[in-house]
Amino acid sequence: QVQLVESGGGLVQAGGSLRLSCAASGHTFSAHAMGWFRQAPGKERDFVAAISGGGGTTYYADPVNGRFTISRDNAKNTVYLQMNSLKPEDTAVYYCAAVSSPFGVTVRDGYQYWGQGTQVTVSS
């Protein structure tokens, strides 16, 4: 069983930065690829970024590519999402998720474990 807890969300002005963290507990952390998703009001939960169990492979959705960076520290059982050059359209609840495989997955239904979400609001 894997438990995930996100933190680091908040209110930031357009062009600013935030770093989200996701602390994991349960099985061996490196055995799980990790992902970030986001859901804006009235929208579906969309893929943002993913990282393989060892951290060697990453994936990004087109709207965040070049602005966001996913990383992980397996010694700390933590995955991060560094968010730079934030735009108002990035406003959403951001969710951390884990896959029961070290290989990265970019589709929502491929993830078995989810955190509670953290709100990110970007003002114009």
TIRO-2110 file (N, C-alpha, C; in Angstrom, 1 decimal):
// TIRO-2110
0.8, -1.2, 0.0, N, 1, A
0.0, 0.0, 0.0, CA, 1, A
0.9, 1.2, 0.0, C, 1, A
0.5, 2.2, -0.8, N, 2, A
1.2, 3.5, -0.9, CA, 2, A
0.3, 4.6, -0.5, C, 2, A
0.9, 5.5, 0.4, N, 3, A
0.2, 6.7, 0.8, CA, 3, A
1.0, 7.9, 0.3, C, 3, A
0.3, 8.9, -0.2, N, 4, A
0.9, 10.1, -0.8, CA, 4, A
0.3, 11.4, -0.1, C, 4, A
1.1, 12.3, 0.2, N, 5, A
0.7, 13.6, 0.7, CA, 5, A
1.4, 14.7, 0.0, C, 5, A
0.6, 15.6, -0.7, N, 6, A
1.1, 16.7, -1.4, CA, 6, A
1.2, 18.0, -0.5, C, 6, A
2.1, 18.9, -0.8, N, 7, A
2.2, 20.1, -0.1, CA, 7, A
2.9, 21.1, -1.0, C, 7, A
2.9, 22.4, -0.6, N, 8, A
3.6, 23.4, -1.4, CA, 8, A
2.7, 24.3, -2.2, C, 8, A
1.4, 24.0, -2.3, N, 9, A
0.5, 24.9, -3.1, CA, 9, A
0.3, 26.2, -2.5, C, 9, A
-0.3, 27.1, -3.2, N, 10, A
-0.6, 28.5, -2.7, CA, 10, A
-1.0, 29.4, -3.8, C, 10, A
-1.0, 30.7, -3.4, N, 11, A
-1.3, 31.8, -4.3, CA, 11, A
0.0, 32.5, -4.8, C, 11, A
0.1, 32.6, -6.1, N, 12, A
1.3, 33.3, -6.7, CA, 12, A
0.9, 34.1, -7.9, C, 12, A
1.6, 35.2, -8.1, N, 13, A
1.4, 36.0, -9.3, CA, 13, A
1.9, 35.4, -10.5, C, 13, A
1.3, 35.8, -11.7, N, 14, A
1.7, 35.3, -13.0, CA, 14, A
3.2, 35.6, -13.1, C, 14, A
3.9, 34.6, -13.7, N, 15, A
5.4, 34.7, -13.8, CA, 15, A
6.2, 34.2, -12.7, C, 15, A
5.5, 33.9, -11.6, N, 16, A
6.2, 33.5, -10.4, CA, 16, A
6.4, 32.0, -10.4, C, 16, A
6.9, 31.5, -9.3, N, 17, A
7.3, 30.1, -9.2, CA, 17, A
6.8, 29.4, -7.9, C, 17, A
6.5, 28.1, -7.9, N, 18, A
6.2, 27.3, -6.8, CA, 18, A
6.9, 26.0, -6.9, C, 18, A
7.2, 25.3, -5.8, N, 19, A
7.6, 24.0, -5.8, CA, 19, A
6.7, 23.1, -5.0, C, 19, A
6.1, 22.1, -5.6, N, 20, A
5.2, 21.2, -5.0, CA, 20, A
6.0, 20.0, -4.5, C, 20, A
5.7, 19.4, -3.4, N, 21, A
6.3, 18.2, -2.9, CA, 21, A
5.2, 17.1, -2.6, C, 21, A
5.7, 15.9, -2.8, N, 22, A
4.8, 14.8, -2.5, CA, 22, A
5.6, 13.7, -1.7, C, 22, A
5.2, 13.5, -0.5, N, 23, A
5.9, 12.6, 0.4, CA, 23, A
5.1, 11.2, 0.3, C, 23, A
5.9, 10.2, 0.1, N, 24, A
5.3, 8.8, -0.1, CA, 24, A
5.7, 7.9, 1.1, C, 24, A
4.8, 7.0, 1.4, N, 25, A
5.1, 6.0, 2.4, CA, 25, A
4.5, 4.7, 1.9, C, 25, A
5.0, 3.5, 2.4, N, 26, A
4.5, 2.2, 2.0, CA, 26, A
5.6, 1.4, 1.4, C, 26, A
5.5, 0.9, 0.2, N, 27, A
6.4, 0.0, -0.4, CA, 27, A
7.7, 0.8, -0.9, C, 27, A
8.7, 0.1, -1.4, N, 28, A
9.9, 0.7, -1.9, CA, 28, A
9.6, 1.8, -2.9, C, 28, A
10.0, 3.0, -2.5, N, 29, A
9.7, 4.2, -3.3, CA, 29, A
10.2, 4.1, -4.8, C, 29, A
11.4, 3.6, -5.0, N, 30, A
12.0, 3.5, -6.3, CA, 30, A
11.3, 2.5, -7.2, C, 30, A
10.4, 1.7, -6.7, N, 31, A
9.7, 0.7, -7.5, CA, 31, A
8.5, 1.3, -8.2, C, 31, A
8.2, 2.6, -7.9, N, 32, A
7.0, 3.3, -8.4, CA, 32, A
7.4, 4.5, -9.3, C, 32, A
7.0, 4.5, -10.5, N, 33, A
7.0, 5.7, -11.3, CA, 33, A
6.0, 6.6, -10.7, C, 33, A
6.2, 7.9, -10.8, N, 34, A
5.3, 8.9, -10.1, CA, 34, A
4.9, 10.0, -11.2, C, 34, A
3.7, 10.5, -10.9, N, 35, A
3.2, 11.5, -11.8, CA, 35, A
2.5, 12.6, -11.1, C, 35, A
2.3, 13.8, -11.8, N, 36, A
1.5, 14.9, -11.3, CA, 36, A
0.4, 15.1, -12.3, C, 36, A
-0.8, 15.4, -11.7, N, 37, A
-2.0, 15.7, -12.5, CA, 37, A
-2.6, 17.0, -12.0, C, 37, A
-3.4, 17.6, -12.7, N, 38, A
-4.1, 18.8, -12.2, CA, 38, A
-5.5, 18.8, -12.7, C, 38, A
-6.4, 19.5, -11.9, N, 39, A
-7.8, 19.6, -12.3, CA, 39, A
-8.3, 21.0, -11.9, C, 39, A
-8.7, 21.7, -13.0, N, 40, A
-9.3, 23.1, -12.8, CA, 40, A
-10.8, 22.9, -12.7, C, 40, A
-11.4, 24.0, -12.1, N, 41, A
-12.9, 23.9, -11.9, CA, 41, A
-13.6, 23.6, -13.2, C, 41, A
-14.5, 22.7, -13.2, N, 42, A
-15.2, 22.3, -14.4, CA, 42, A
-14.5, 21.6, -15.5, C, 42, A
-13.2, 21.2, -15.2, N, 43, A
-12.4, 20.5, -16.2, CA, 43, A
-12.1, 19.0, -15.7, C, 43, A
-11.6, 18.2, -16.6, N, 44, A
-11.2, 16.9, -16.2, CA, 44, A
-9.8, 17.0, -15.6, C, 44, A
-9.4, 15.9, -14.9, N, 45, A
-8.1, 15.8, -14.3, CA, 45, A
-7.1, 15.4, -15.4, C, 45, A
-6.1, 16.3, -15.7, N, 46, A
-5.2, 16.1, -16.8, CA, 46, A
-3.8, 15.8, -16.3, C, 46, A
-3.1, 15.1, -17.2, N, 47, A
-1.7, 14.8, -16.9, CA, 47, A
-0.8, 16.0, -17.0, C, 47, A
0.1, 16.1, -16.1, N, 48, A
1.1, 17.2, -16.1, CA, 48, A
2.5, 16.7, -16.4, C, 48, A
3.0, 15.8, -15.6, N, 49, A
4.4, 15.3, -15.7, CA, 49, A
4.5, 13.9, -15.0, C, 49, A
5.5, 13.2, -15.4, N, 50, A
5.8, 11.9, -14.8, CA, 50, A
7.3, 11.6, -14.8, C, 50, A
7.7, 10.7, -13.9, N, 51, A
9.1, 10.4, -13.8, CA, 51, A
9.2, 8.9, -13.4, C, 51, A
10.2, 8.2, -14.0, N, 52, A
10.4, 6.8, -13.8, CA, 52, A
10.9, 6.6, -12.4, C, 52, A
10.9, 5.3, -12.0, N, 53, A
11.3, 5.0, -10.6, CA, 53, A
12.7, 5.4, -10.2, C, 53, A
13.6, 5.3, -11.2, N, 54, A
15.0, 5.7, -10.9, CA, 54, A
15.3, 7.1, -11.2, C, 54, A
14.3, 7.8, -11.8, N, 55, A
14.5, 9.3, -12.1, CA, 55, A
15.1, 9.6, -13.4, C, 55, A
15.4, 8.5, -14.2, N, 56, A
16.1, 8.7, -15.4, CA, 56, A
15.3, 9.2, -16.6, C, 56, A
14.0, 9.0, -16.6, N, 57, A
13.1, 9.4, -17.7, CA, 57, A
12.0, 10.2, -17.2, C, 57, A
11.7, 11.3, -17.9, N, 58, A
10.6, 12.2, -17.5, CA, 58, A
9.7, 12.4, -18.7, C, 58, A
8.5, 12.8, -18.4, N, 59, A
7.5, 13.1, -19.5, CA, 59, A
6.7, 14.4, -19.0, C, 59, A
6.3, 15.2, -20.0, N, 60, A
5.6, 16.5, -19.7, CA, 60, A
4.5, 16.7, -20.7, C, 60, A
3.4, 17.2, -20.2, N, 61, A
2.3, 17.6, -21.1, CA, 61, A
2.8, 18.9, -21.8, C, 61, A
2.3, 19.1, -23.0, N, 62, A
2.7, 20.2, -23.8, CA, 62, A
2.5, 21.6, -23.2, C, 62, A
1.4, 21.8, -22.4, N, 63, A
1.2, 23.1, -21.9, CA, 63, A
2.3, 23.5, -20.8, C, 63, A
2.9, 22.6, -20.2, N, 64, A
3.9, 22.9, -19.1, CA, 64, A
5.3, 22.6, -19.6, C, 64, A
5.5, 22.0, -20.7, N, 65, A
6.9, 21.6, -21.1, CA, 65, A
7.7, 22.8, -21.3, C, 65, A
8.9, 22.8, -20.6, N, 66, A
9.8, 23.9, -20.7, CA, 66, A
9.6, 24.9, -19.5, C, 66, A
8.5, 24.8, -18.8, N, 67, A
8.3, 25.6, -17.6, CA, 67, A
8.3, 24.8, -16.3, C, 67, A
7.8, 23.6, -16.3, N, 68, A
7.8, 22.7, -15.1, CA, 68, A
8.9, 21.7, -15.2, C, 68, A
9.4, 21.2, -14.0, N, 69, A
10.4, 20.2, -13.9, CA, 69, A
10.0, 19.2, -12.8, C, 69, A
9.8, 17.9, -13.2, N, 70, A
9.6, 16.9, -12.2, CA, 70, A
10.9, 16.3, -11.8, C, 70, A
11.0, 16.0, -10.5, N, 71, A
12.2, 15.3, -10.0, CA, 71, A
11.9, 14.5, -8.8, C, 71, A
12.8, 13.6, -8.3, N, 72, A
12.5, 12.8, -7.2, CA, 72, A
13.8, 12.6, -6.4, C, 72, A
13.7, 12.4, -5.1, N, 73, A
14.7, 12.1, -4.2, CA, 73, A
14.3, 10.8, -3.5, C, 73, A
14.8, 9.7, -4.0, N, 74, A
14.4, 8.4, -3.5, CA, 74, A
14.9, 8.1, -2.1, C, 74, A
16.0, 8.8, -1.7, N, 75, A
16.4, 8.7, -0.3, CA, 75, A
15.5, 9.3, 0.7, C, 75, A
14.7, 10.3, 0.2, N, 76, A
13.7, 11.0, 1.0, CA, 76, A
12.3, 10.6, 0.7, C, 76, A
12.1, 9.6, -0.2, N, 77, A
10.8, 9.2, -0.5, CA, 77, A
9.9, 10.3, -1.0, C, 77, A
10.4, 11.2, -1.8, N, 78, A
9.7, 12.4, -2.2, CA, 78, A
9.9, 12.7, -3.6, C, 78, A
8.8, 13.2, -4.3, N, 79, A
8.8, 13.6, -5.6, CA, 79, A
8.4, 15.1, -5.6, C, 79, A
9.0, 15.9, -6.6, N, 80, A
8.8, 17.3, -6.6, CA, 80, A
8.3, 17.8, -8.0, C, 80, A
7.6, 18.9, -8.0, N, 81, A
7.3, 19.6, -9.2, CA, 81, A
7.6, 21.0, -9.1, C, 81, A
8.7, 21.4, -9.8, N, 82, A
9.1, 22.8, -9.8, CA, 82, A
8.3, 23.5, -10.9, C, 82, A
7.6, 24.5, -10.6, N, 83, A
6.7, 25.2, -11.5, CA, 83, A
7.2, 26.7, -11.6, C, 83, A
7.7, 27.0, -12.8, N, 84, A
8.3, 28.3, -13.1, CA, 84, A
7.4, 29.0, -14.2, C, 84, A
7.5, 30.3, -14.3, N, 85, A
6.8, 31.1, -15.3, CA, 85, A
5.3, 30.8, -15.3, C, 85, A
4.7, 30.8, -14.1, N, 86, A
3.3, 30.3, -14.0, CA, 86, A
2.4, 31.3, -14.7, C, 86, A
1.3, 30.7, -15.2, N, 87, A
0.3, 31.4, -15.9, CA, 87, A
-1.0, 31.2, -15.2, C, 87, A
-2.0, 32.2, -15.4, N, 88, A
-3.3, 32.0, -14.8, CA, 88, A
-4.0, 30.7, -15.2, C, 88, A
-3.7, 30.2, -16.4, N, 89, A
-4.3, 28.9, -16.8, CA, 89, A
-3.7, 27.7, -16.1, C, 89, A
-2.6, 27.9, -15.3, N, 90, A
-2.1, 26.8, -14.5, CA, 90, A
-2.9, 26.6, -13.2, C, 90, A
-3.8, 27.5, -12.9, N, 91, A
-4.6, 27.4, -11.7, CA, 91, A
-5.4, 26.1, -11.7, C, 91, A
-5.2, 25.3, -10.6, N, 92, A
-5.9, 24.0, -10.5, CA, 92, A
-5.5, 23.4, -9.2, C, 92, A
-6.2, 22.3, -8.8, N, 93, A
-5.7, 21.4, -7.8, CA, 93, A
-4.7, 20.4, -8.4, C, 93, A
-3.6, 20.3, -7.8, N, 94, A
-2.5, 19.5, -8.3, CA, 94, A
-2.5, 18.2, -7.4, C, 94, A
-2.4, 17.1, -8.1, N, 95, A
-2.4, 15.8, -7.4, CA, 95, A
-1.2, 15.0, -7.8, C, 95, A
-0.6, 14.4, -6.8, N, 96, A
0.5, 13.4, -6.9, CA, 96, A
-0.1, 12.0, -7.0, C, 96, A
0.5, 11.2, -7.9, N, 97, A
0.0, 9.8, -8.1, CA, 97, A
1.2, 8.9, -8.3, C, 97, A
0.9, 7.6, -8.0, N, 98, A
1.9, 6.6, -8.1, CA, 98, A
1.4, 5.4, -8.9, C, 98, A
2.4, 4.8, -9.7, N, 99, A
2.1, 3.6, -10.5, CA, 99, A
2.7, 2.4, -9.9, C, 99, A
2.1, 1.3, -10.0, N, 100, A
2.7, 0.0, -9.5, CA, 100, A
3.7, -0.6, -10.4, C, 100, A
4.6, 0.2, -10.8, N, 101, A
5.7, -0.1, -11.8, CA, 101, A
6.7, 1.0, -11.8, C, 101, A
8.0, 0.6, -12.1, N, 102, A
9.0, 1.7, -12.1, CA, 102, A
8.9, 2.5, -13.4, C, 102, A
8.1, 2.0, -14.4, N, 103, A
8.0, 2.7, -15.7, CA, 103, A
7.0, 3.8, -15.7, C, 103, A
7.3, 4.9, -16.3, N, 104, A
6.4, 6.0, -16.3, CA, 104, A
5.2, 5.8, -17.2, C, 104, A
4.1, 6.4, -16.7, N, 105, A
2.8, 6.3, -17.4, CA, 105, A
2.2, 7.7, -17.5, C, 105, A
1.6, 8.1, -18.6, N, 106, A
1.1, 9.4, -18.9, CA, 106, A
-0.4, 9.5, -18.9, C, 106, A
-1.1, 8.4, -18.7, N, 107, A
-2.6, 8.4, -18.7, CA, 107, A
-3.1, 8.2, -17.3, C, 107, A
-4.1, 9.0, -17.0, N, 108, A
-4.7, 9.0, -15.6, CA, 108, A
-5.1, 7.7, -15.1, C, 108, A
-5.7, 6.8, -15.9, N, 109, A
-6.2, 5.5, -15.4, CA, 109, A
-5.1, 4.5, -15.2, C, 109, A
-3.8, 4.9, -15.5, N, 110, A
-2.7, 4.0, -15.2, CA, 110, A
-2.2, 4.1, -13.8, C, 110, A
-2.7, 5.1, -13.1, N, 111, A
-2.2, 5.3, -11.7, CA, 111, A
-3.1, 4.6, -10.7, C, 111, A
-2.5, 4.0, -9.7, N, 112, A
-3.2, 3.2, -8.7, CA, 112, A
-3.4, 4.0, -7.4, C, 112, A
-2.5, 4.9, -7.1, N, 113, A
-2.5, 5.6, -5.8, CA, 113, A
-2.5, 7.1, -6.0, C, 113, A
-3.3, 7.8, -5.2, N, 114, A
-3.4, 9.3, -5.3, CA, 114, A
-3.3, 10.0, -4.0, C, 114, A
-2.8, 11.2, -4.0, N, 115, A
-2.8, 12.1, -2.9, CA, 115, A
-4.1, 12.9, -2.8, C, 115, A
-4.1, 13.7, -1.8, N, 116, A
-5.4, 14.5, -1.6, CA, 116, A
-5.5, 15.8, -2.4, C, 116, A
-4.4, 16.2, -3.0, N, 117, A
-4.4, 17.4, -3.8, CA, 117, A
-3.9, 18.6, -3.1, C, 117, A
-3.3, 19.6, -3.8, N, 118, A
-3.0, 20.9, -3.2, CA, 118, A
-3.3, 22.0, -4.2, C, 118, A
-3.9, 23.0, -3.7, N, 119, A
-4.4, 24.1, -4.6, CA, 119, A
-3.3, 25.0, -5.0, C, 119, A
-3.2, 25.3, -6.3, N, 120, A
-2.3, 26.3, -6.9, CA, 120, A
-3.2, 27.3, -7.6, C, 120, A
-3.0, 28.6, -7.2, N, 121, A
-3.8, 29.7, -7.8, CA, 121, A
-2.8, 30.7, -8.3, C, 121, A
-2.9, 31.1, -9.6, N, 122, A
-2.0, 32.0, -10.2, CA, 122, A
-2.9, 33.2, -10.6, C, 122, A
-2.5, 34.4, -10.1, N, 123, A
-3.3, 35.6, -10.3, CA, 123, A
-2.7, 36.4, -11.5, C, 123, A
-3.5, 37.1, -12.2, N, 124, A
-3.0, 37.8, -13.4, CA, 124, A
-2.6, 39.2, -13.0, C, 124, A
END
